[in-house]
Amino acid sequence: MHELATLTTEGPIAALLGIESLVEVADPLADDVLVGLLSHPEQIVRRHASWRLGDRPPSPAAIPQLISMVLIGGIDTMHAHLALQRWSASTPLVIAREAAARLVAERDPAARARLVDLLGVVGTDDEVLLHLALDTDEDAGVRTAAIAALGARGGQRIDEALHRLASHDTVGTQAALALSGRVQGAPPRSDRADGSGLRVAQLVLAGGLDGQLSLGGRGDTGGVASLLVSLGEALAQRADVDHVLTIGRGTVTDAFTGPLSSSRIPLTYGTVAFGDAARPAESANEAWEHLPAIERGIRRVLHLAGPVDLVHLRMADAGTLAGANVAAELGIPICFSLAPDPHNVIESLQSRGELDDESFVRLATETHVWFRARLIERLARSAQQLALFPRSRPMDALRIVGRRADGTDGTDGEEPHQRVAVVAEGIDINLLDRALASVSSTPSIPQRGDVLDELADRLPPSRRGLPLVISVGRLNPVKGMDRIVSAWASDPLLRDTCNLVIVGGDLDDPSPTERGVLESIEQLIPPTDPRRKGLVLLGGRPHADIARLLVAGVRGRHGYWAGGGIYVDGALKEEFGLAVLEAMACGLVVVAPSTGGPGTYVEHGDTGILADPGADLGVATHEAFRLVGRAGRAERARTMVEERYSIETMAGQLVELYRPVMVAS
């Protein structure tokens, strides 16, 4: 015990490791050390101590400090909230009294709303929540938090208050949503009859999951969102699948009107709403503190659109944590797509010599890699099924999270409890075929809103007749859009011989993350710089528009741009790279990172160029252009994608992975 306590004083990394060990020590002194770490000078240590304290018996001395952390916002709020929520099972009154006292003294609307979120889960009486919900002088975000918390409870007074509020102009929709969340009925698991098919839910915290992916490339609506839209349709069209529920993010109005069902196939879209003016949640980092609201939204959608046999989770974000918590509460099995992303990021930085103690602490503080890695490990241990990404050695992912290929951790006598399979992600080839049939190299009559007409209009006469370099993705630093712009802008030969087209982001109302990337691009090429004429930012686009653009990059458009364009992925690492596959299927030569998924399907020097982390993207782009005329290249790429990476193939592989749940239900 003394050695562990000493370890926590030897720097932040030692403190993180010490916390992991102290949590397992059955000694009251361990609690004292952990509580003391809530005052550690490094934020990452304070966060981790607060989270792991929830795995210990309640410590009265920690409650005031944890409630102070609740007021901070972001992941700090979530860590402290989770610990206090666990402790509330045995000491609800102590926590509720401290939170209520802070509420009286606190004036900041965002901090007050965080306290209300806490009061909503600690099991206190309803009077404070009712007062806040009905107080028309209270901040709207605080009232909304109180209304949402009341919606998870019962009783005549609460029902009467919510019905009265439902007719109110400013909070009426929130009150109506809270009432709809009180729906009782559908069991959380299927009552399966002989011969019936699978009922599966899939989740990603992205907007525009409407079948058209109308918000594609904006905010956090990226490749995973595109995948789930196509995958939902492919699964729902199978005879052995009865229903697919795809859960995404939207507005309160969206959530109130859903779940929305497709008239063609048994496919339903449900919406979770969270965030407000005082507590925006435009980025993944901002979503953490909204865990209570996300959990309530998922629970509501499952009751309205369920029952389901299984919930498939991906990512290491707040949505996945909320989905796992709700599934455990309802007794629904989980399939988890295991991509040890935080681990891979750390290994990549280490291999390039860019990671030391100081940079690791900064990375863990800013991007939460320490917590996200622990989250992935927990999910990998608790999920009933694991889907692994194709790699040269895919089972290595299990070793990273402490599992073996037989579903055990190697403990003597442990029975296998997981089914593990390598599942390649897939693309909607039918969508690409429709684009291939609709795009001609000869312009037709311009159509309002057509992405190709807009691109043609955006290219000045001096830049016409050149091929395109295209990149599609979210405006997030991990996607490397600024790396692509930098490589193009700094290479005179490259920028004089091609135009650069970036697709992604909300250009009219960018999120803070998107704004940061846009500012980086403007620093590289200011709006008044002559080089800017060859750069076109098209913003986020529906999936069908992107498919048409990729095809047009291959074929060209007479009078505007030449055929024989290429596709560049600027990320340092891709777990898989769906947009890269789509570009290859359309006939584009690709530049993609050598780390992660692309290395399993891009033939370096034939169908594309694999660029090592930190490699010069300009050099890789020149090499890619030299492959455009390679005989049979496009046909080889297309055949490979059709045979190995169609969305229908992926759906079939997943159903086989899910099948034990169907038998057990």
DRENROBA-922798 format. One record per residue (C-alpha): x, y, z. Coordinates in steps of 0.5 Angstrom, whole numbers, plus 500, padded with zeros to 3 digits. Layout:
BEGIN
XYZ...
***
This chain:
BEGIN
500500500506505502509503495503505491502511495509513493508512486502517485507522487512521482509524476502524472504518469506514475500517478495514473498507474498508481490509481489503477492499483490503489482501486484494487487495494482493500484498505481505507488508506487507499481511499485517503490517497485517492481523495488526495489526488483530487487536488493533484496539479495535473488535470488528467490525474484529477479526472482519473482519480474521480472516475475510479473513486466510483469503484470504491465505497463512498468517501464523504470527504470526496463528495464536495470536491467531486461536486466542484468537478461537476461544475467544470464541464466536459469530461471532468463533469462526467467523471465526477458525475459517474462516481457520485451516481454510483455512490448515490445507491447508498448515500443519496441524501448526503450527495443531494444535500451538497448539490442542492446547497451548491445550486443555491449559491451558483449563478452560472447557468451552465454550472446550474444545469450540471448540478440539476443533471446530478440531482436528476440521477441521485434519487432525491425528492422531486421538489427542487426539480419541479420548482426549477422546471416551473420557474419561468425566470430560470435559465432555459437550459436549467429548466430543460435539464430539470424537465428531462430528469422529471421525465425519468420519474413518475407520479401524478404531480410530475405528470400534471406539471409536464402536461402543463409545461408541454403547452408552454412556448419555450419549453413545450417541446422538451416537456412533450419529449419527457412525457413521451419518454415515459412510454411503458410496454415493449420489453427490452429483449425480444420474445422470440418466436420460432423462425423469427429473425434478428432485431438489432440496434446500432448507434453513432452520435452523428446527425443526418442519419436519415437514409440520405446522410444529408449532413454527411461530412459536417460536425461528427457525421463522418465515415461511421455515420455513412457506414451505419446508414448503408449497413442498416439498409443491407441488414434490413433487407435480409430474410433473417433480420426482422428489424434494424434500429439506427440511433443517431443525434438530432434536435429535440423536435427530431427526437419528439417526432421519431422513431421514423420507420422506412416504408420499404424495409423494416428499418427505423431511425431514432434520435437522441437530443442533447446540448443547449445554448449554455452547454453546447455539444458540437464536438465529441469532447463536449458531449461527455458531460451530457451522458445523463441526457444521452442515456435517457435518449437511448433508453427512450428510443429503445422502448419506443422502437424496440425490442432488440436482441443486441446493440452494436457499438463502435467508437470510444466516445460518450455515445458508446459509453451511454449505449453500453450503460443502457444495454447493461441496465436493460440486459441487452447483449452488446457487440463491440467493434474493437478498434484500439484507436487510442493505443494505436495513436500512442504506438504511432507517436512512439514509433516516430519518436514524438512521445515523451512524458510531457507530450503524453500528459498533454495528449491525454488531457486534450484527447482523453486517450487514457480514459478512452483506452480504459473504456475500450478495454472494459467494453472488449471484456464485457461485450458478448461479441467482438468485431475486429478490423482486417489487419495483417494480424487482426488478433493483435487487437485482442492482446492489446485489450487483454483478451485472447482469440478464444474469448478469455483473458487467459485465467485458468478455468475461465470459460469463453464468453465471447464470439470474435470475428474479423469483419471487413467494413463495406460500401454501398456499391449500388450507390456508386453504380447509380453515380456511374450511370448518371455522370457524363463527362459532357455537361448537361443543362445545369441543375439547381443544387447539383454538386458538379455544377457548383464545382464547375462554377467555382473553378475560374477560367484560369484553373480549368482543364486540370484534373482534380485532387479530391479528399472527403471527410470531416473537418477534424484534425485527425483527418489531415485536411490541412496536411493535404492543403499544405502539401498542395500549396507548397509544391508549385508543380502540383498546384500548377497541374491540378485543382484541390477539392475538399469535401466536408465540414459546415462552412456556414456555421462551423463547429469549434473543431471545424473552425480550427481546421478552417483557420489552419487552411486560411493560414496556409492559403489566405483568401487573397492568395492567388493560390486560393483559386485552385482550392475549392471547399465544398463543405459537407454533402449528402452521400449521393453527391459525394459518389457523383463527385468521385465519378466525375473526378475519374471522367472529367467534365468537358470545359471545366476539369480533366479526367484522371483525378486522384483521391488523397486521404491525409490522416496519419492513420485510418482504422479502415477508410471507407471513403478510400474504398469508394474512391477506388471503386469509382476508378480513382487512384488513391493516396492513403496512410500505410497504418491501419486499414488501407494497407490491407486493400491498397496495392502500393504502386498499382491501385494507389500509394501508401504513405507512411506517417509523416511522409511528404503527401506532395511526393505521394500525390505525384506518384499517384498521378503516375499510376492513373494510366496504368493498364487494368488498374481501375478494373482490378480495384473495382473487382477487389472492392466488389468481391471483398468489401460490399455492404452486403458482404459485411451484413452477412458477416455480422449476422453470422457473428450475431447469430448466437444471440438469436439462438439464446433469445
***
